Amino acid sequence: MPPRIERILLIQLRRLGDVVLSTALLDDLHRALPQGSIDVLVGRHAAPLVAGHPLIRSRIVLEDRGTLGTARLVRASGYDAVFDIQGSMRTAMITRASGAPLRVGWKVRGAPLAYTHALERGGSPEYVVRRRRRLLELAGIPIGDSLPRITLAAHERLQGEVDVRSAGAPPTGHRVAFALVTSSPARDWPVERFAKLANALLDRGVTPVVLTAGTPAAIVGTLRALCPRAILVPALDGNRDREMRRFLGVLAACDVLLSGDTGPAHMADALGVPRVTLYGPTTPENYAPGLATTVALRTPGPAVRIRDENRLHREGHDFFSGVTVDMVMKAILALLEVAPSRVTAGGVHAD
């Protein structure tokens, strides 16, 4: 490392889950370089995820200036170190333009010019946060094992509680958030199984809270028809930034998240919400931290290449044949057994 690092830039532009996962590196950087200030370069859609983080001095939003304008701003900022977690041609160019004495990234095309330290992307499967921390190790920065972190203000948590109750959830009792879809139909647990599980939870006094923002209307309609008592939380705000923060508040107001392999699973980790994640063609080794509060369920078998999963899905392959409703119910109930009780005053959890 250079003898003194005071200004640091972390680059992770896109994919909500990837931006959340990269926040874990902030703790390592702060611990190793407590005198340093950390900025984050992020894309517009993901920018709300890092708002209010106590270790981030400022956010640079790529779309505010475009690639060239952002590169000029980064150059003028005089960073001592830039960590390009994204690893694309665009972010490599911005990293190179920074002129920082320490520039760390992946061995992408053009890397010899972009970075002073570059790492191969491949290797054996491992939790993606641990893999990204290897970039810090390459620069001589000690690493830890903290999880990603999203910071919500007290008023945002209160708004989440208000939004859940406004949708019809009772103020007491456990809640399980449902995220019905992922970025790929092959990775989606069938909605009929979500509905069957929702009915079974309701019979036990547990409220299913369905996060419907971004979910096709036909899927939401099917769930509503099969489980009329489920609580549906729609998109909450026309402003994208406010909508994301309110979505996070609703998630924080629940006790467990049930989803496929998708960004909200990582958001749950970052908010301290236990999760049950259903993996179809993908495997949990890369995207689950393996904690008691992060349960991964999957039909045994090898992972499927991304380019093949949707074709196999269209041909009728059921990647979730071994993930039953009873299995998922058992995992959720085990997490709820250790969840704190909800009290009515302010909708907070009792210690």
Secondary structure, 3 states (H helix, E strand, C coil): CCCCCCEEEEECCCCHHHHHHHCHHHHHHHHHCCCCEEEEEECCCCHHHHCCCCCCCEEEEHHHHHHHHHHHHHHHHCCCEEEECCCCHHHHHHHHHHCCCEEEEECCCCHHHHCCEEECCCCCCCCHHHHHHHHHHHCCCCCCCCCCCCCCCHHHHHHHHHHHHHCCCCCCCCEEEECCCCCCHHHCCCHHHHHHHHHHHHHCCCEEEEECCCCCHHHHHHHHHHCCCCEEECCCCCCHHHHHHHHHHHHHCCCEEEEECCHHHHHHHHHCCCEEEEECCCCCCCCCCCCCCEEEEECCCCCCCHHHHHHHHHCCCCCCCCCCHHHHHHHHHHHHHCCCCECCHHHCECC
